[in-house]
Amino acid sequence: MGSAIDIQHATLKIENHEILHDLSWSVNRGEHWFILGPNGAGKTTLVKMILGLIWPLFGARVCILGNLYGHSNLFEVRKKIAWASPFMQAWTNDTLNASLTVLDVVLSGLESTIGFYRDPTPEELKKADEVLAILHAEKIRDRLFARVSSGEQVKALIGRTLIAKPELLILDETCVHLDLQSREILLDSIDSIARNSPETTMVFITQRIEEITQTFEQGMILGGGKITVQGKREEILTPENLKLAFNGMELKLMPGPKGRLWPLPVH
């Protein structure tokens, strides 16, 4: 099977401030992991390290999709990684041509651009339609990207990442700006991606426990730049572990549909 992510003893400092401390984490290809943690836990820094945008201190090992960083072409590695984030959504809203459709945005993933500036082939159109079907987004195919809802824009951007058939898909707080209905639709779409692309390794990053669907059978809790606990889903999502993660806050977990858990404060 092989490793999709293999990070060993990574300590990372930014402006002399330690963000990650002696972090070791391995993910096998095809696995679905969640990363749970509050603001400031180091989640975004970890993603940037996976993408090779920032580097840990000497002595660490970072190997992504079989490529050992420091001995690999990072531009080629990044072509195999798809990253969807609210940061990208905000950026595209500011930079995209207002005439581009959702279909244009999805197709742009074929060339790693924002927007598509040539006529697609019939095969490329078929690929785009297949991706939109997985995301339950066929109805917005020909609508202007700038005019659809935030949740639909996130779907288009995830579609942009999927059309290139990534080996590693990182969903970085993709639900953070969505209303309740949009969030549930998007979570259903993420589950659909996992079913339809079982070979794709997925990492779902969130600070909200109730967003973690049963698709993500393994996970970690990150806090203060350290992994508090990692392992199987049922071992991680416990009141005791969550208390450690959220600064001693007492929480009760209520089971919901499809195996999801809703946290309730204990007063």
C-alpha positions in Angstrom: 0.0 0.0 0.0 2.7 2.5 1.0 2.6 5.8 2.8 0.9 8.9 1.5 2.2 10.9 4.4 5.2 10.1 6.6 6.4 12.8 8.9 8.9 12.0 11.6 10.1 14.3 14.4 9.1 17.6 12.8 9.7 20.7 14.8 8.9 24.0 13.0 9.5 27.5 14.1 8.2 30.8 12.5 9.8 34.0 13.6 11.5 32.1 16.6 8.0 30.9 17.7 7.6 27.1 17.8 4.4 26.2 16.0 4.9 22.4 15.7 6.9 20.3 18.2 8.4 16.9 17.5 5.5 15.8 15.4 5.4 12.3 14.0 2.5 11.1 11.8 2.0 8.4 9.2 -0.9 7.9 6.8 -1.2 5.0 4.4 -2.5 5.5 0.9 -6.2 5.3 0.6 -6.9 6.1 4.2 -9.3 8.8 5.4 -8.1 10.9 8.4 -9.5 13.8 10.3 -7.5 16.4 12.1 -9.4 18.1 15.0 -8.1 21.1 17.0 -8.9 24.6 18.2 -7.6 27.8 16.6 -3.9 28.1 17.0 -3.4 24.3 17.2 -1.0 24.3 14.3 -3.3 22.7 11.7 -2.6 25.2 8.9 1.1 25.1 9.6 1.0 21.3 9.2 -0.8 21.6 5.8 1.8 24.1 4.6 4.6 21.7 5.6 2.9 18.9 3.7 2.8 21.2 0.6 6.4 22.0 1.0 5.7 25.7 1.6 7.5 25.8 4.9 10.2 23.6 6.3 10.8 22.0 9.7 14.1 22.2 11.6 17.1 20.0 10.6 16.7 16.4 11.6 13.0 16.0 10.6 11.8 13.6 7.9 9.0 14.7 5.6 8.0 12.1 2.9 4.8 12.8 0.9 3.5 10.3 -1.7 6.8 8.5 -1.7 8.8 11.7 -2.2 11.4 12.6 0.4 11.5 16.4 0.8 14.9 17.8 0.2 15.5 15.2 -2.5 12.4 15.7 -4.7 10.9 18.1 -7.2 8.2 19.9 -5.1 6.4 21.2 -8.1 5.8 17.7 -9.3 4.8 16.5 -5.9 2.2 19.3 -5.6 0.6 18.3 -8.8 -0.5 15.1 -7.0 -2.0 17.0 -4.0 -5.3 18.8 -4.0 -5.9 21.4 -1.3 -9.3 23.0 -0.8 -9.6 25.8 1.7 -11.7 28.9 2.4 -8.6 30.9 1.8 -8.7 29.8 -1.9 -12.4 30.6 -2.0 -11.8 34.2 -0.9 -8.9 34.6 -3.3 -10.8 33.3 -6.3 -13.7 35.7 -5.6 -11.3 38.6 -5.8 -9.3 37.4 -8.9 -11.7 35.4 -11.1 -13.1 36.8 -14.3 -16.7 37.5 -13.6 -17.8 35.7 -16.7 -16.4 32.3 -15.7 -18.9 29.6 -15.0 -18.7 26.8 -12.4 -17.7 24.5 -15.3 -14.8 26.8 -16.2 -13.6 26.7 -12.6 -13.8 22.9 -12.5 -12.0 22.5 -15.8 -9.2 24.8 -14.7 -7.9 22.0 -12.4 -6.6 20.3 -15.5 -4.1 23.0 -16.0 -3.6 24.2 -12.4 -4.9 27.6 -13.3 -7.8 29.7 -11.9 -10.2 29.8 -14.8 -10.2 27.9 -18.1 -9.0 29.8 -21.2 -9.4 27.4 -24.1 -12.0 25.1 -25.6 -12.3 21.9 -23.7 -12.2 18.5 -25.5 -15.2 16.2 -25.3 -13.3 13.9 -23.0 -12.5 16.8 -20.7 -16.1 17.9 -20.6 -17.1 14.3 -19.7 -14.5 14.3 -16.8 -15.9 17.6 -15.5 -19.5 16.3 -15.6 -18.5 13.2 -13.8 -16.9 15.3 -11.0 -19.9 17.6 -10.8 -22.1 14.5 -10.5 -20.1 13.1 -7.6 -20.5 16.5 -5.8 -24.3 16.7 -6.6 -23.6 19.9 -8.4 -24.9 19.3 -11.9 -27.5 22.0 -11.6 -25.0 24.8 -11.2 -22.7 23.6 -14.0 -23.4 26.6 -16.3 -24.0 29.2 -13.7 -21.6 32.0 -13.1 -19.2 31.1 -10.3 -19.5 34.6 -8.8 -23.3 34.3 -8.5 -23.6 30.9 -6.8 -23.7 30.5 -3.0 -20.6 30.1 -0.8 -21.4 26.3 -0.4 -21.7 25.9 -4.2 -18.4 27.8 -4.7 -16.7 25.4 -2.3 -18.1 22.5 -4.3 -16.7 24.0 -7.6 -13.3 24.4 -6.0 -13.3 20.9 -4.7 -14.4 19.8 -8.2 -11.4 21.7 -9.6 -9.1 19.6 -7.4 -10.8 16.3 -8.2 -10.7 16.6 -12.0 -6.9 16.3 -11.9 -7.3 12.9 -10.0 -5.2 13.8 -7.0 -3.5 11.1 -4.9 -3.9 13.2 -1.8 -6.9 15.4 -1.0 -6.7 17.9 1.9 -10.0 19.5 2.9 -8.9 22.4 5.1 -11.9 23.8 7.1 -14.0 23.8 4.0 -17.2 24.2 6.0 -16.1 27.1 8.1 -18.1 29.9 6.3 -21.2 27.8 5.4 -24.7 27.9 6.7 -26.2 24.8 8.2 -27.9 23.5 5.0 -24.8 24.2 2.8 -22.6 22.5 5.3 -24.7 19.3 5.3 -24.9 19.2 1.5 -21.1 19.6 1.3 -20.5 16.9 3.9 -22.7 14.5 1.9 -20.6 15.4 -1.2 -17.3 14.6 0.7 -18.7 11.2 1.7 -19.6 10.7 -2.0 -16.0 11.5 -3.0 -14.7 8.9 -0.6 -17.1 6.2 -2.0 -16.3 7.0 -5.7 -12.5 7.5 -5.3 -11.4 5.0 -2.7 -7.8 5.2 -4.0 -7.6 8.9 -3.0 -6.1 9.6 0.4 -8.2 12.2 2.3 -7.4 14.5 5.2 -10.3 16.5 6.7 -9.3 19.4 8.9 -11.8 20.9 11.3 -12.4 22.5 14.7 -16.0 21.2 14.9 -16.6 17.7 16.1 -20.0 17.3 14.5 -18.5 17.8 11.0 -16.5 14.5 11.2 -18.5 11.9 9.3 -18.0 8.2 9.4 -16.0 8.4 6.2 -13.0 9.5 8.4 -12.2 6.3 10.3 -8.9 7.5 11.7 -7.8 10.8 13.1 -5.8 12.9 15.4 -6.3 15.8 17.9 -3.8 18.6 17.5 -3.2 21.1 20.2 -0.4 23.6 20.9 1.6 22.2 18.0 1.6 18.6 19.4 -0.4 15.6 18.6 -2.5 15.0 21.8 -3.8 11.6 20.6 -4.1 9.7 17.3 -5.7 6.5 16.2 -9.0 5.0 15.3 -12.1 7.3 15.3 -13.9 5.7 18.2 -10.8 5.9 20.3 -10.1 9.6 19.6 -13.6 11.1 19.9 -14.2 10.7 23.6 -15.1 13.3 26.3 -11.7 12.8 27.9 -9.7 13.5 24.8 -11.8 16.4 23.8 -11.4 18.0 27.3 -7.6 17.9 26.7 -8.0 19.4 23.2 -10.3 22.3 24.2 -8.6 23.7 27.2 -10.3 21.6 29.9 -13.8 22.2 28.6 -16.2 19.5 29.8 -18.2 18.1 26.9 -20.9 15.5 26.5 -21.1 13.7 23.1 -24.6 13.1 21.7 -24.8 10.5 18.9 -26.6 11.7 15.7 -27.4 10.3 12.3 -24.8 8.4 10.3 -22.6 8.0 13.3 -21.8 11.7 13.8 -21.3 13.1 17.3 -22.6 16.5 18.6 -20.8 18.1 21.6 -22.8 19.6 24.4 -21.1 21.6 27.2 -21.5 20.1 30.7 -22.3 22.9 33.2 
